[in-house]
Amino acid sequence: MRRLLCMFCLFCLLGGLAAARDSTGLRLVCDDWAPYEMQDDQGNITGLSHDIVLAVLKRMQIPLAAPVEMLPWKRALALVEAGKADGAFSGVRSREREVFAYFSSEPLVQAPWVVFVRKDDLPQFNQLADLRSRKAGIVNGWSYPDKLRLLFKQGAVSVTSLDPPSNFRNLALGRVDYIVDERRSGLHIMAQNNLQDRLAIANLPAMRDDGLYLLLSKASVSAELAERFDRELKAFKASPEYRTLQSRYGIHE
């Protein structure tokens, strides 16, 4: 009897949590990672992932408790893990993150990850094995493809940057030999920093091709709300509005 009572109380608590989030709104955070999340000339956050998340929440009739806050990715993840933020985007799915965050079965967008190098060094990168003796540039708090993580376990050297633009600048300045980043974001950063003439995508197989997600905190968001978001996201991606957003940011899967 006591066990049943405890289970009933837990159910009520989770239900109350979901209802509270529905009424008071969610606190969301993101990093600076164009074209998925970025700031416009007026300092407003925009981007494909940003607009998808807000459109889905609007369909769910769930408001934001405050405007989306842009932070370094590692800090954003820490807030989600502690329940001080209800969600963060755009992140890849990993076993480590599944411990503290809900992931939808449907990604916000599909994302190919490739290797960027200096144009002068293109002939030196013909196969993934060529990365072993090279210095990699990585971003603090990111979850990288298994192929790259294996290289690090085998002793490959890396240099950590606070954010993706800094990582690309380090590559252009010769501080690292290559970086692995999402293809569309990398090309956008190169254009924004006038690096198209100095950097290029290596002629190597993609390191991975997977989804970008909204991570919902298990410490502050109920499983029921996460499931609702998943259902509404699937419905939204089948709508003309989703295709309009893709066209706005020049992204087609």
N, C-alpha and C positions, 0 to 999 in steps of 0.2 A: 504493500500500500504506500509506504513512504517513497519507494522508487517511482511509482506511478505519479505521485504528487510532485516529485522533483522534476520528472519529465514534463508534466503539465506546466509547471512554473517556467521551465526553460522555453517551452513553446510560446508561452505568453510573452516572455521577455523578448524573444526574437521577433515576434509579431509586433510588439510595441516599438522595437528598434526600427523595423521597416516602416511603420506608420509615422514615427518621428522623423525619419529621413525624408519621407514623402512630403511632410508638411513644412519642415524647417529648411529643407534643401541640402544639397551636397556641397562640400568644400573640395574643389578639384585643383590639382597642381599639374604643371607640365614643365618641360625644359624648352630651350630655344633650339629647334630642330626643323628648319624649313625644308620642304614646303608643308610639313605636317603640323607644326606649331611655330608661330613666329609673331613678331610685332610689326604693325604697320607704321606709317610715318607719324601717326598721332599717338603711338604707344599702346594701341589696342591689340590684344592677342587675337590672331586669326590663324588660318591654316586648314588643310583638309581634315586632319584628325579632330582638331578643335571644333570645326563646324559640324562634323558627323556626330560627335558626342553630344553637342548642344541640341542638335536636331532630334536625336533619339530621346533625350531627356524631355524635350518639349512634347513629343508624342506620348511620353509616359506621364506628363503633367507633373514633373518633379522640377522644382526651381533650383537655382544655385544659392547657397547661403551667402556667397560673396563672389566677386569676379574671379575667374581662373587666375591663379598666381604662377608666374614663371620663375623657376628655381633651377640651380644645378641638379642634374638627374640623380646623383647619389643622395642629395638632401631630400628630393621629392620622394624617393623610395623609402627613406627612413621615416618620413612623416606618415606614409601609407602603412608601413609595418607597425608603427606605434598607434595607429588609429587617430592621429592628429590631422590627417587629411583622409577623405573618403575615397579618393581615386587619383590616379596619375596616368598620363598618356604622353607619348606613344611608346610602349614597351614591348619587347619580345617575350615570349613565354619560356620559362625555364623551371626546372624542378625546385631550385632554390626559392624562386618567387612564388610558386604555388603554395608554399608553406604559409605565407601571410596574405596572399591576394587571390581573389576570384578572377578567373579568365573566362570570357565568353567562348563558345564553340566557334563563333564566327569572328574573324578579325575585322578591325576597322578597315584595313587595306592590306593587300599583299605586297611584300617588299623583298626585292633581290639585293643581296649583299655581295659586293665586289671588292677587288683590290685596286687601290689607287697608288700610282708611283709618279716619279718625275719623268717627263717625256724623254729626257736624255738617257734614262736608265731602262727604257722599255725593252731593249734587246736582252737585258740581263734577267728578265722574268718570263720564262717559257713554260714552267711547270710549278706546281705548288711546292715541290721540294726545294725550289730556289729561294723560298722564304726562310728556310731554316737558319741560314747564317746572316740574315739581315735583321736590322733593328726595326721593330714595329712601333707605330704610334697608336695609343689607345686612349679612350675617354673614361674618366673616373666614374665607376658605378655601372658601366655598361656590361651587358651579358653578350659575349662574343661567340661566334660559331665554334662548334666542337673541333673542327679542323685547326683553327687558330689556337684554341686552348691546349690542344695536344702539343703544338709546337712549343708553347710556353712551358709545359711540363717537361719537355725534352731539353730545356735550357735556353730557348730563344729569348733574346733581350727585348724589353719594351720600355717606352717612355710615356708617362701618363700626362694627359692634358685635362684641363677643367671642363672644356666643352669642345664640340666638333670643329668650329672655326679655328680655334687655337691648334687643334690637331692638324688641320690642313696647312696652316701657316708653318708649323714645325716641319712638315714634309717639304714644303717649298723652300725652306731655309736650309735643308739638308740635315736637320737634327735627327730625323728618322728616315728609314729607307722606303717604307710603305705603310699604308693604313688600310683598314677594312671598314667600310661604311656602306650604308644603304645607298643604292645607285642614284636615285632621284635626289636625295638630300645632298649627296656628295657633289653632283653636278651643279646644284643650286648654290652651294657654298663656294665652289670654284668661280661661278659667274659673279657672285656678290663681291668676291675678293680679287677679281681680275687675275685669276690663276689659270685660265684656260690654256694659255700659251706655255705654261710651265709644267702642268700636271695632266695626267691622262689615266684612263682605266687600263690596267694591264690585260694582256691577252691570255687570261687564265679562266678556268671554270669558276662559276659563281660559288662563293663560300657557303651560301645557303640561300634559299628562297622561301621565306615564311612570312607570317603575319605580324602586324603591329596591333597592339591591344590597349584597351583601357583596363588598368589594374584596379580592382575594387578591394578596399581594405576589409579583411575578415574581422578586424578588431572593431570596426564601426559600422559595417554594412551587413545586412542579412543576406543569406543565401537566396531567399525569395526575391529580393530586389535585384540581385545579380542575374537570376534566371529571367526576370522580366526584361532586364536590359538586353539580354541575349535574344529573346524573342522579338523585341522591337527593332533591334539592330538588323536582324535577318529580314524583317519586313521592309525596313527603310532601304536596305541595299537593293531590294527588288523594285524600288520606286523610281520614277523619273527624276525626283529631287536628288537622289544619290548620283545619278549620271550627270546632272547639272553641276553638282559640286566637283566631280571629277574633271569636267571640261573647264571649269573656272580655274583650276590649278594645273591644267595641262597634264593630267594623269589618267592613263587608260590601262586597265589590266588586261 
